[in-house]
């Protein structure tokens, strides 16, 4: 307790052990903060949030079992006043957009100085938001863009793996015409003219990951 005020109760969630322990140590060294738990997966951070009701949660976006955005949405659906800060390596517009739309009040990149992480915890605890100016500016443009549907995201992942319209149709159990229509919709929404540009932009915006590109190649249709 500092100056008669109770410490800020912080929950830390990151599946990378070294990074998580670094954050844990950082929080534990602050006289105005108290660590209430640490999680290594999406389901675990939801469980620990329910158990401890922390003042602030520091959370990575990519964790096993449940994505950070889904975990944020689950927590904020149950506790709208939850104060969550995303701390991640992902700079893509889509990752930021999905996290903020789910209810995050801060979005920080892991390469920032530790002092900025601590300041963000204090600002968000006090009811503020902590979103860097460059990220906020990009979000203005992202909000104007149409969202890809879950089916369209499935299609662009297959495009990234080199699937043709026919192969996409077989994989998703739809006609080739339907697959072609979905590809056209994706290109229109992303504002691009070809598949290569669509995949490049989807990677830049974190709509898909490199894992989607490097996944098993197209099936042999004979």
C-alpha positions as CSV (number, residue, x, y, z in Angstrom):
1,X,0.0,0.0,0.0
2,X,1.3,3.4,-1.0
3,X,0.1,6.8,0.5
4,X,-2.8,5.0,2.1
5,X,-4.0,3.6,-1.3
6,X,-4.4,-0.1,-1.9
7,X,-1.9,-1.4,-4.5
8,X,-3.1,-2.0,-8.1
9,X,-3.9,-5.7,-8.4
10,X,-2.4,-7.0,-11.7
11,X,-2.9,-10.2,-13.6
12,X,-0.3,-11.2,-16.2
13,X,-1.0,-13.5,-19.1
14,X,1.7,-14.6,-21.7
15,X,2.5,-18.1,-22.9
16,X,6.2,-17.3,-23.2
17,X,7.7,-18.3,-19.9
18,X,10.7,-15.9,-19.9
19,X,8.6,-12.9,-21.0
20,X,5.9,-13.7,-18.4
21,X,8.4,-14.0,-15.6
22,X,9.9,-10.8,-16.7
23,X,6.6,-9.0,-16.4
24,X,5.9,-10.8,-13.1
25,X,9.2,-9.6,-11.6
26,X,8.6,-6.1,-12.9
27,X,5.2,-5.9,-11.3
28,X,6.4,-7.4,-8.0
29,X,9.1,-4.7,-7.7
30,X,6.5,-1.8,-7.8
31,X,5.4,-0.5,-4.4
32,X,2.1,0.5,-5.8
33,X,1.3,-2.8,-7.5
34,X,0.5,-6.4,-6.5
35,X,0.6,-9.5,-8.6
36,X,-2.5,-11.6,-8.2
37,X,-1.8,-14.3,-10.8
38,X,-0.1,-15.3,-13.9
39,X,-1.6,-17.3,-16.9
40,X,-0.1,-19.1,-19.8
41,X,-3.2,-19.7,-21.9
42,X,-6.4,-18.0,-23.0
43,X,-8.7,-20.2,-20.9
44,X,-6.5,-19.8,-17.9
45,X,-6.5,-16.0,-18.0
46,X,-10.3,-16.1,-18.1
47,X,-10.4,-18.5,-15.1
48,X,-7.9,-16.4,-13.1
49,X,-9.8,-13.2,-13.9
50,X,-13.0,-14.7,-12.6
51,X,-11.2,-15.8,-9.5
52,X,-9.2,-12.7,-8.6
53,X,-11.0,-9.8,-10.3
54,X,-7.8,-7.9,-10.9
55,X,-7.7,-4.1,-11.3
56,X,-5.6,-4.4,-14.5
57,X,-4.8,-7.4,-16.8
58,X,-1.7,-7.4,-18.9
59,X,-2.3,-9.9,-21.8
60,X,-0.6,-11.2,-24.9
61,X,-2.7,-11.7,-28.0
62,X,-1.5,-15.1,-29.1
63,X,-2.0,-17.8,-26.5
64,X,-2.9,-21.5,-26.7
65,X,-6.5,-22.6,-26.1
66,X,-8.1,-19.2,-26.9
67,X,-6.9,-16.1,-28.7
68,X,-6.3,-13.0,-26.7
69,X,-9.1,-11.2,-28.4
70,X,-11.5,-14.0,-27.6
71,X,-10.3,-14.0,-24.0
72,X,-10.8,-10.2,-23.8
73,X,-14.3,-10.5,-25.3
74,X,-15.2,-13.2,-22.8
75,X,-13.9,-11.2,-19.8
76,X,-15.5,-7.9,-20.9
77,X,-18.8,-9.7,-21.7
78,X,-18.9,-10.8,-18.0
79,X,-17.3,-7.7,-16.5
80,X,-17.7,-4.6,-18.8
81,X,-15.5,-2.5,-16.5
82,X,-12.6,-4.8,-16.9
83,X,-9.3,-3.0,-17.5
84,X,-7.2,-4.9,-20.0
85,X,-4.0,-3.9,-21.7
86,X,-2.7,-5.9,-24.6
87,X,1.1,-6.3,-24.7
88,X,2.2,-8.0,-27.9
89,X,4.6,-8.2,-30.8
90,X,1.7,-7.8,-33.3
91,X,1.6,-4.5,-35.1
92,X,-1.0,-5.4,-37.7
93,X,-4.2,-3.2,-37.9
94,X,-6.5,-6.2,-37.6
95,X,-4.9,-7.5,-34.4
96,X,-5.3,-4.0,-32.9
97,X,-8.8,-3.6,-34.2
98,X,-10.0,-6.9,-32.9
99,X,-8.4,-6.4,-29.4
100,X,-9.9,-2.9,-29.0
101,X,-13.3,-3.9,-30.3
102,X,-13.3,-6.8,-27.8
103,X,-12.8,-4.3,-25.0
104,X,-9.1,-3.7,-24.4
105,X,-8.2,-0.3,-23.0
106,X,-4.6,-0.3,-24.0
107,X,-2.4,-1.7,-26.8
108,X,1.3,-1.8,-26.3
109,X,4.2,-3.4,-28.2
110,X,6.7,-5.5,-26.3
111,X,9.7,-3.6,-27.5
112,X,8.7,-0.4,-25.5
113,X,10.6,0.6,-22.4
114,X,9.4,-1.0,-19.1
115,X,8.6,2.4,-17.7
116,X,5.9,2.8,-20.4
117,X,4.4,-0.5,-19.4
118,X,4.1,0.5,-15.8
119,X,2.7,4.0,-16.7
120,X,0.1,2.3,-18.9
121,X,-1.0,0.1,-15.9
122,X,-1.4,3.2,-13.8
123,X,-3.2,5.2,-16.5
124,X,-5.6,2.4,-17.3
125,X,-6.2,1.7,-13.6
126,X,-7.2,5.3,-13.2
127,X,-9.8,4.9,-15.9
128,X,-7.8,6.1,-18.9
129,X,-6.8,4.5,-22.1
130,X,-3.3,3.8,-23.4
131,X,-3.1,3.6,-27.2
132,X,0.0,5.0,-29.0
133,X,-0.9,7.9,-31.4
134,X,0.3,6.0,-34.5
135,X,-1.9,3.0,-33.6
136,X,-4.9,5.2,-32.9
137,X,-4.4,7.0,-36.3
138,X,-4.3,3.6,-38.1
139,X,-7.5,2.6,-36.3
140,X,-9.4,5.5,-37.8
141,X,-8.7,4.1,-41.3
142,X,-9.4,0.5,-40.2
143,X,-12.8,1.3,-38.8
144,X,-13.9,2.6,-42.2
145,X,-13.0,-0.7,-43.8
146,X,-15.4,-3.6,-44.1
147,X,-14.8,-6.7,-42.0
148,X,-14.0,-10.0,-43.5
149,X,-16.5,-12.7,-42.5
150,X,-15.2,-15.9,-40.8
151,X,-15.8,-17.8,-44.0
152,X,-13.8,-15.2,-46.0
153,X,-10.9,-15.5,-43.5
154,X,-11.0,-19.2,-44.0
155,X,-10.8,-18.6,-47.8
156,X,-7.9,-16.2,-47.6
157,X,-5.9,-18.7,-45.4
158,X,-6.4,-21.2,-48.2
159,X,-5.4,-18.6,-50.8
160,X,-2.2,-18.0,-48.8
161,X,-1.5,-21.8,-49.0
162,X,-1.8,-21.7,-52.8
163,X,-5.3,-23.2,-53.2
164,X,-7.1,-22.6,-56.5
165,X,-10.8,-21.8,-56.5
166,X,-11.6,-25.4,-57.3
167,X,-9.4,-26.6,-54.4
168,X,-11.0,-24.0,-52.1
169,X,-14.4,-25.3,-53.0
170,X,-13.4,-28.9,-52.3
171,X,-11.8,-28.0,-49.0
172,X,-14.8,-26.0,-47.8
173,X,-17.4,-28.2,-49.4
174,X,-18.8,-25.4,-51.6
175,X,-19.1,-25.1,-55.3
176,X,-16.3,-23.6,-57.4
177,X,-18.6,-20.7,-58.2
178,X,-19.2,-20.0,-54.6
179,X,-15.4,-20.1,-53.9
180,X,-14.8,-17.7,-56.8
181,X,-17.5,-15.3,-55.4
182,X,-15.9,-15.3,-51.9
183,X,-12.4,-14.6,-53.4
184,X,-13.9,-11.7,-55.3
185,X,-15.5,-10.4,-52.2
186,X,-12.2,-10.6,-50.3
187,X,-10.4,-8.7,-53.0
188,X,-13.0,-6.0,-53.0
189,X,-13.1,-5.6,-49.2
190,X,-9.3,-5.4,-49.1
191,X,-9.2,-3.0,-52.1
192,X,-6.7,-5.1,-54.1
193,X,-6.7,-6.6,-57.6
194,X,-5.1,-9.9,-57.2
195,X,-4.5,-12.8,-54.7
196,X,-0.9,-12.1,-54.0
197,X,-1.6,-8.5,-52.9
198,X,-4.5,-9.8,-50.9
199,X,-2.3,-12.3,-49.0
200,X,0.4,-9.6,-48.5
201,X,-2.1,-7.1,-47.1
202,X,-3.7,-9.8,-44.9
203,X,-0.3,-10.6,-43.4
204,X,0.5,-6.9,-42.8
205,X,-2.9,-6.4,-41.1
206,X,-2.6,-9.6,-39.1
207,X,-5.8,-11.0,-40.6
208,X,-3.7,-14.1,-41.1
209,X,-0.3,-15.3,-39.7
210,X,2.8,-16.7,-41.3
211,X,1.7,-20.1,-39.9
212,X,-1.3,-19.9,-42.3
213,X,1.1,-19.5,-45.3
214,X,3.5,-22.2,-44.1
215,X,0.7,-24.8,-43.4
216,X,0.2,-27.9,-45.4
217,X,-0.1,-27.2,-49.1
218,X,-3.1,-27.8,-51.4
219,X,-4.6,-31.3,-51.6
220,X,-4.0,-33.6,-54.6
221,X,-7.4,-33.6,-56.4
222,X,-6.3,-36.0,-59.0
